[in-house]
């Protein structure tokens, strides 16, 4: 996969996040809470919590908010008990979509997700119907113009699995989830600051959408991302135009 308008997609996504900063904070607090609940309150021994905290501080979340979320997750403060859910389905022209949620009400969440799919031309599938089309991995994306050779040398030495050159000039570094934090830190110490850095579900294949299909697919993705219980939406669709 060479990538299409990946850089444009990244900028669009970051712009949407900036426009919905309150929603981003809510999602990060949920992630911190669940990470602390599952792996303990010490970020040094809990990579998922450490990553969630870094994301929160990158978004300028106050330290008090982060610490309260950790305490709630660890049971030191009263709070909502969230569970993690994943839904799989199909969008326009059969594009694969996976939706990760955190909720205190499964009945509400599945109803909301199903409604969003149905209203915007998609349909909810069964468990495992599309997950095989995605790879669980750490992904870092660097801006066009980054020194590829220097980046590659540091990334591979740090334990990265792959380096991908996209057609738009951006560069992706892929790492195993367990190696992600080490690779990211080594790259940043060498002066390489990723625009996107996350443990994600990376599509193994992509389908480019243009024209009316692109508009319809974007509406479905936006409807899913706007749901309160949704944390992340992954898709094989690449929206162009």
N, C-alpha and C positions, 0 to 999 in steps of 0.2 A: 504494500500500500504506500503510494507516494504522497498521498494527501492532496487535497484540492484547495479550498479556500480556508484552510485551517486557521490561519492567522486572523482572517476576518471574523470567523466564528468565535475565536477566543475574545477578540475585542468586543464583539456583540454581547457575549456572555458576561464579561467583566462590567460592561456598561449597565446591564440589567441588574447585576448584583449591587452596584453602587446606587442604583435607583431604588433598590429595595433593601436598604441597609438594615432596617428593623427586622425584616424577615430573615436576613442572613444571620443576625445576632441570635434570633430564636432558634434557628437550626443548629448553630454552633453550640449554644447552651445545652440543647438536647443531646448533641453528640458528646460533649464533655461529660454530661451527667451519666449517660449510658456507658461510656468508656470507663469512668471511675467505678461504676457499679460492677462491671464485668471483670476489670483488671486491677482494681485497687487505686488508691489516691496518689501513689508515688509515680510521677511521670518518668522517672529514671528506670523504673521496672515495668512501665506500661507504655509501649510505643504508640498505641492508638490514642491514649490520652495526651501524650507529648505532642503528637501531630495536631490533634484538635486544639490544644492550647496555642501552638504556634500560629495556626490559622486564625484563632480568635485575636491574638495580639497583632497579627498582620492587618486585621480589620479594625484595629484601634479599640477593641473592646476593653472597658475598664477592668483592671485586675481584680477588683472586688467581685464583679459579676462572675469572672472565671472561678475564683475561689469558692464562691457560694455554690456554683454548679457542681464543683468537685465534691464539696461536703454533702450536697444532696445525694449525689450518686453513691457516695461511700456510706450513707445512712446517718451522717452526723447532723443533718437538718431534715425537717419534714419536706416532702416534695412529691410530685406526680411520679408514678411508676410507669415508665415507658417500656414498651416492647418493640422489637425490630421486626418488620415485615417486608417481604419483597414480592412484587407483583410483576408478571410478565405478560406481554401482549403485542399486538400488531397495530401499526399505524397505516398511513396512506401507502398504497401499493405493496403492502406486506412488510414494510420496514419494521425491524425488531425494536421493541421498547422494553426497558426494565425500569421499574420504579421502586426505590428504596424508601421506606417510611419508618417513622417512629411515632407511636401512638399510645394513648391510654384507653382507646375505644376501637377495637378491631372492626366491629360492625359498621361504625360510621366511616372508617377509613376505606374499607373495601367498596362500600356504596359510592363514596365520592370518586374513587379511582375508576370504578366501572362506568359511572356517569360521564366522566371526562372522556374516556375512550369512546363511548357510544355516541356522545353528542358531536364529536369531532371526527367521525369517520373511521375510527379504529375499533378494536375489540380486545377484551381481556382474554388472555390465554391461560393454560394450565401451568403448574409448576414444572420448570424444565423445558418449556416450549421454545424459549429463545436463549436461555442462559448459556448454552454451548457456543453461541456466536460471540461471546465476550470473554476476555481474559482478565483475571484479577491481577493487577500489577501496580507498581509505582510508576507514575508518569510525570516527567518534567518537560516543559516546553519553553524553548529559548527563542528570543526575537530574531528575525532576519538580520543578517550582518554579524552574528556571533561567530567567533573564530572556531571553525569546525574542528580543525586538527587539534588545537589546544584543548578544546572541550572534550573531544573523543579520548584523548590521552588520559585526562583526569578521570573521566567517567568510567572507562574500562578498568583503570587501576583501582578505582573505588569499589568495583564489583558490579557495574551495570551489565545488563543482559544484552542490550541492543541500542544502537543509535540510528535514528531514522531522519533522513533529509526530506523535507516536504517541498512540493513544487513552488510554494510561495516564499521559500527561503528560511522558514522557521525550522528548528531542529528539535527533535524529541529524543529524550533519554529514557529508556525503559529499564526498570529494575524489579526484582522480586519484592513483594510487599515487605518481607522481613529485612531487606537490605536498603529500603527506600531512604530512611532517615540518614543512614551513614553516607550514601551516595550524595544526597542533597547537601549535607553539611560539607562534605569534601569539595563539592563543586562551588558552593558559596564561599568557602575559605580561599578558593583559587580565583575568586572574582566573578564567577558565573552565577547571576541571579535569575532564576526561572520566572517567567511570567505566570505560569500555572505550575503548581507542584502538589500532587495529591495521589493517594492510593485510590484507584478507580477501577471500573469495569470497562476496559478498552475494547471497542468493537474489532473483531478479527477481519471483517470485510465492511466496506462502506458503500452506500448507494447515494448518488448525487441527485438532489431534487432541485428543479427549477420551475419557474412559472407558477401556475395555479396549484400544482401539487406541493411546491415549496411553501406557499402561503398556507395551505391546509395543514401540512405537517407541522409548521411552526405554531399554528393555533392549538393543535393538540398538545405539543410539548409545553407551550405556555400555560395551558389549562391545567396540566398535571403539576407543573412547577409551582403554580399559584396555590395549590391545595396546602392547607396548614400542616397536615401530617406528613407531607412529602419532604424528604431530605435531599435526594438526588434522582435525576432522571438520566438514563443512558439510552442511546439509540444508535443504530447503524446508519441513520439518515444524516447526510451532509446537506445543509441548506445553502443554496447559492442564489445570488440575485437579491 
